[in-house]
Amino acid sequence: MRTAIQESRELLQKLPRTRLGFFPTPLQRLDRLSEQLGVNLYIKRDDFTGISLFGGNKVRKLEYLLGQAVADGATHAITYGATQSNHAMETAAACRRLGIQPILYLTAVVPPKPEELRSNLLLDHILGAEIHIVPIEPGETEADAEARSFAMGTARAAELNANDQVCVDIPMGGANALGSVGFAAAMVELQEQCETMGGLRFSRIYHSTGTGGTMAGLHAGRAMLGLETQIVSVSASRKDESSYLDKVHRLCRDALALIGSDAMPDRGAMHLNLTQWQPGYEQPSEASTEAIRLLARTEGLFVDPVYTGKALAGLLADVDSGEIRKGENVLFWHTGGATALFAEPEITGSMF
Ligand SMILES: Cc1ncc(COP(=O)(O)O)c(C=O)c1O
């Protein structure tokens, strides 16, 4: 009889995919931190996805999104994010690998200093991406500026397409159904690793959530594999829980439909943790700074102040409160983003 893992693999193989990263990423036990916390803590090293030294969760999504772009004959790809967006940088790098011209519309959540470019924005320049900085104008919200960036990107794509180019749109965070397929595949990859590690089972998986594509994909994989694991999605920004879960549930359903799976995602099993996003997106918190220091000083590993530090802080808070019981098998899914350790001081805070 075929297992759920085999069936899922076969379905996933039918979608166009371009190989960009290094998979499977390592699954490791954090021995020293486990001992300190009294839980059996593992880490999934998606900071190691590639394609360069600066990996992260977006590479999994881009294998499918750019796989489709290549199949469509793309010459250019446009995407969006904040000026220090990991997604934008990883998209630009992946486009270069595939000979596609990257175009970025970047909202200046933290206004960059042109004479002192840092972190992902510096890498975007080294990659030679076509970069459009979209400031947040007085009286505008971040969402207003983002909406303007989408309109500018749509106009640029129309211009290129009218000139015999093929310009594809990669959504912010790679968060559409096709991008989410990358994380359904990641869940299958994890399950295969667990099987080779003596049938290891996690009661909970903690990860950082932003645009929701990673969360949708993880839940799609969970549904396909029939797992009971609780997925705790720790938000990096303020969100309205109900509309966010509706969006993620829809994405998850659409990803499963693309895969051709008849598994049904369970909206009731979707857990959005809103305890860590404050004081705001790209703003450090005491708890995330503490989490960054703790992982570095026990394990020699790095999480970042914007996403993974806050997700790890969420996990640590649940250990402290007793929500995670002693001896539980818990996975921290490291989604990358370490370049933020070298971003503007408004983003990093004081980390030591
Ligand atoms: C390092 C890192 N972790 C987590 C996330 C959240 O992923 P998603 O946008 O798929 O929710 C992002 C992207 O926004 C990220 O860059």
The ligand as a Gaussian input file, in Angstrom:
#p B3LYP/6-31G(d) Opt

LIG

0 1
 C       12.734000      35.199000       7.477000
 C       11.270000      35.113000       7.242000
 N       10.536000      34.316000       8.027000
 C        9.206000      34.217000       7.876000
 C        8.542000      34.947000       6.910000
 C        7.073000      34.806000       6.824000
 O        6.723000      34.014000       5.725000
 P        5.352000      34.244000       4.993000
 O        5.439000      35.576000       4.307000
 O        5.263000      33.138000       4.033000
 O        4.272000      34.259000       5.987000
 C        9.286000      35.775000       6.052000
 C        8.677000      36.547000       4.959000
 O        7.906000      37.374000       5.005000
 C       10.674000      35.875000       6.221000
 O       11.422000      36.668000       5.438000

